[in-house]
Amino acid sequence: MNESVDNTSKSREHIRVDLLQNGQVFLQLNYRRLGSAGLKLSELSLGSWVTYGGQVGEEVAVKCMSVAYDKGVNFFDSAEAYADGKAEIVMGNVFKKLGWKREDIVVSSKVFWGGDGPNDKGLSRKHVFEACQKSLKRLQLDYLDLFFCHRPDPNTPIEETVRAMDNLIRQGKILYWGTSEWSAADIMRAHAIARELGLTPPQMEQPQYNMLHRERVEDEYQPLYREIGLGTTIWSPLASGLLSGKYSKGIPTGSRATLDGYEWLRKNVITTENVEKTRRLEPLAKELDCNLAQLALAWCLKNKNVSTVITGASRPEQVTENMKALDVEPKLSPDLMERIEAITDDKSPSGLD
């Protein structure tokens, strides 16, 4: 067995932690390695896309993040583009207010969309450096654990981006770097350039992954888990809320689908076909004595190439409900997974991105 295969195998090991309340075990939280890296992330994590600095303010963010942290969540995800930087400001204020130890949390940001200027977008050395500096200031941190290239940049040579990320690591501003929604070919190209030049290669990818959007994670990236030990921090496990069942009877007022800029969600995601699939999944959730969202999260956790599932929450109660997916995942038998497959039966991209 070569080294890369061995590392990937090890990355699938789980570290189980029993959390205690009044002397009694109330939750078993798993931590998974970030691919072949030694870093361990909680299986469920908390992101700030759409919500922080947008749908909810700092007061709600404090409650949501506190509940998540108390239940063992150690990974918190953001990006320069989320609410034009306001999400990072909110998250940074919460970190400061709650006074968590820096070593107890893993924090990420992403670089690509930073403003309207000619050098405020993309993955040039200049923007990568300046975006990192600004994210650190907004988050009130000395370093980022994870820093993602939020999308591929056809206007910047991959080598330039690889060198920029390596520079940030050498400066101690980031610990690991990775990509988001890059093709397997581009990730492998970045990895090869880094190895050839003695630089730090990308460690992780943040792809969309859910029951209705599967091809890239399950097929395209498959060689990367084995060959380079790629970790994945997946986003949109509920297909932007569709797999929570909240769109089964139409689009509720105040939901994400009603927001400006989310016309793509109404057009490409909340389709008649997809809504019908969610209705057919609901009886399976009832069999497991859980709700549809918990089933969808547990289904994502079943894939051992998933390092962590990024969840969102606009209420602390949602965090608590999402955490119950940890108890559902072991109940997903091969027979039940086949029944889910028969309903979803589509590995083609669903157009969510």
N, C-alpha and C positions, 0 to 999 in steps of 0.2 A: 504494500500500500504506500502510495507516495504521500508526501507531506501535506499537500493541499487537501487530498481526500481525508486524511486523518484529522486535520483541523476542522473540516466541515462536519465530520462525525461527532467530534467533541462539542461542536457548537449546538448540537441538538440536545445536550444534556440540560436538565432542568434543575434549578436550585429551589427547593420548596421551603417556604418559611411559614410557620404557624404563628398567626397574630393572636395575642391574648387580650381578653377583656374580662376583668373581674376574675382572673385566674382560669378562665375557660377558653378553649380554642373556638373562634368564631369564623375564621376564614383561613384557607390555605392558599397563599399567594405564590405563584411560580415566578422565577426569574430565568430568563433565557440569555445565552451569550449572543452578542452582536456578531453573528457569523462566526468567523474564526478568531475574532478578537477576544481579549480577556474581559472586556466590559460586559456587565450584566444589567439587563433592563427588565423591569416588571412586564409581565405578559400583556397587561392592559396599561395604557398610558393616557395622558391627557393633553389634548392639543388646544390651540386658541384660534384656529381658522374660523372666520365668520363671527364667532361669539365675542371674544374679548375686544373691547374698544369699539365694538359694533353693536351687536344685539344686547349685550350686557355690560355693566360697568364694573368698577373695581370692587364694590361691596359684594356683588354676587360672585365674582372671581375668587375672592378670599374664601368664601364658603365652599365653593366647588373644589378649589385646590386643597383646602384643608381636609375635606372629607377624603379626597383621593390619597393624599399623603398619609393620613391616619390609617388608611386601609392597605398601605404598603406600596403605593405607586411611587416610583422614583424618577420617571422620565416625563419631562414637560417640553412640548414642542411648540415652536413659533416660527416666524419668518418676517423679513423686512417688509414684505408686501401685505401682510395681514393688517387690515384697517389702516394702511399707510403708516405702519410703525406703531400705531396706538396699542396694538395687542402686546407688543414687547414692553411698552411702557407700563401697561396694567400688570403684566406678569412680573416685571422687575419690582414694581411697588409691593406686590404681594410677597415676593421673596424677602424683601427688606422688612416688611411689617411682621411677618411670621417668624423671622429670625432662624430659618432652617440652617443647619450646617451645610456648607458648600459640598462637602464630600458625600452627603446623603442624597444628593439630587443629580440627575443628568439633564442638562439643558441643551436644546438645539435651536438653531436658526437656519434660515435659508437665504441665498443671495440670487437675485436676478432682476426683479422689478423694484427699483429704488427711487425713481423720480422721473421727471420729464426732460432732464438735460441729456445731451448726446452721450455722456459717459455715466449716466445714472442707471443704465440698464445693462444686462448681459454679464459676461464672465471674464471681462478683461482684467488684467492684473490690477489696474487702478480701481475699478469698481469693486472687485473682490476685497481688496484691502480696505477701502473706505466703508463698504457695507459692513464688514466685520467690526470696524471701530465704532460705527454708529449703533450697531446691534448691542455691543457690549455696554455702551453708554446708556441705551434705553433699558436694558435688562439689569443694569447696575452690577455687572459681574466683571471679574478680571479675565475670564476665559470662557469659551464655549466648549462643551464636551463634544458636540457634533455640529458640523457645519456642512450644509448641503448646497450643491449647485441646483437651484430650483427647477431649471429646465436646461436642455442643451442650447448652446449658443453657436449657430452656424457662422457667425461673423468673427469669432475668436478661435484661434488655433487651440486644440485640446492641450498641446504642450504648454502654452502660456497659462492656462487655467491650472494645470497640474503643478507648475512651478509656483504659482501664486498661493495655492493651498499648502504646498510644502513649506513655503516661507512663513506662513502663519503658524504652522505647527512648530517650526524651529524657533519662532519668536514666543512661543508659549501662549498664543492667543486662542488656538483651538487644539483639541486633542485628536480628533478623528475627522476625516472629511469624506463626503460621499456625493451622491447624485440623486435626482428626483425626476422620474419619467424619462430617463435616458434609455436608448436602445442598448441591447446586450452588446452589440458591436462597438458602440462608442465607449461603453464601460470597459470592455476588454482592451480597447485602444488606449484609454487613459491608464489602465493598469500596466500595460506593456511599456508605455513611455516612462512611467514612474520607475519600473524595474530597470529599464535600460539606462536611465540617468541617475540611478541611486537615490530616487526621491520617494516620498511616502505615497503609496497607491491608495485609491479609494477603497473604503472598507464597507460602505453600506449604500443602499438604494432605498428611496421612499416612493414606492409605487402605489397606485390605486389598486385595491383588491377587495372584492366582495363576491357574493354568490352570482352576481350578474356581470362581473367584469374580472375575468380570470386568466386570459391567455398569456399575458406577459409574465406574470408571476409563476404560473404553473408550467408553461412551456418554454417561452423565450429565454428566461433566466436560468432554466434548469442546469445547464452546464456551468454557470457561474458559481452556484453553490458548491459544486464539487471542485472546480478548478482554482478558484481564487478565494473561497470561503466568504462569499458575499452575505452580508446581513441585510434584513429588510425591516423597515419601520413603516408598516402599511397605513394608508389613509383611506377615508371613506368606506369603512367596513359596513356601514348601513346604507350605502348608495345614496348619500346625501339625504338620509331620512326615509327613503322609500321603503327600506327593509325594516323600519320600525312599525310599518303598517299605518302611519298617520295619513297617508294619501289614498287609502283604500276607498274612501267615500268622497274624494275630491280634494281640493287644495285648501287647507285651513287658513283663515286669516292670521297674518303675523308669522307664518311659517317661512322658512328659508326660500321657498319657491316663489314667494310674493315680493322678495327684495329686488331692488333695481340691480341690474347686472347679472341676474340669475335666470334670464330668459332661456338659456341653454338647458337649465334643469327642467323647466316646464316642457320644453320641446323634445329633448332627447332622452330624458330619464323617466319622467312620469308618463310613460306611454301606456296605452291600453293593454298591450302585451305584458309589460313589466308589472303593472298593477295586478293583473290576473295571476301572475306567478306568486306575488306576495299573498294573495288570498288563498292560494292552494298550499302555501307553506304554513299558514296559521294553524291548521289542525295538527301538524307535526309538533309545533311548539306546545300546543295544549297537551299532547301525549307526554311531553317531558315536564309538564307543569311549569312552563316558563312562558315569557312573552316572545314575540317575533324578533325583537331587537336582541334579546339574550341568545336566541338560537343563531342569529346571524353572526354575532360576535364569537360565539363558541365554535361555529363552523370555520371561521378564519383561524382561530387558535389551533384547530385540528391540523393545520398545515405546519409541519415542523420546520419549514424554511422561513416561517414568519418569526422574526425576533420579538416584535411587539406590535400590538394593535392600538393605533391611536384613536381614542374616543373623544367626543366633544360633549359638552354639557352646558346648558344655560340655567340649570337648577341643581342644587346639591343632591336632591332626590334622584336625579338622573344618574349621577355618579354611583350612588348606592345600588340602583337597579342594574346598571351596566356591570358592576362587579359580580353580580350573581351569575354571569356567563361562565365564570370560572368553575362553578359547580355543574354547569350544563355540559361543558366540553367532554368530560369522561363518559357521559351518557350517550354520546354520538356513536352508536354501534355501526359496524360496516353495513348492516341492512338499512339503518336509518340514513346513512350517508348516500346509499344507492337510491333511496326514495327521494332524497333532496335533489340528487343528480337528475332523476327522471323529470322533476318539475322544472328545474332551471335549464338543464340541457342546452346550454349555449356558452361556449368558450370564446365567442367573438367579442371584440371591444364594443361596449355599449354606448360609447360617445359621452361618457360622464365628464371627461376632462375638457 
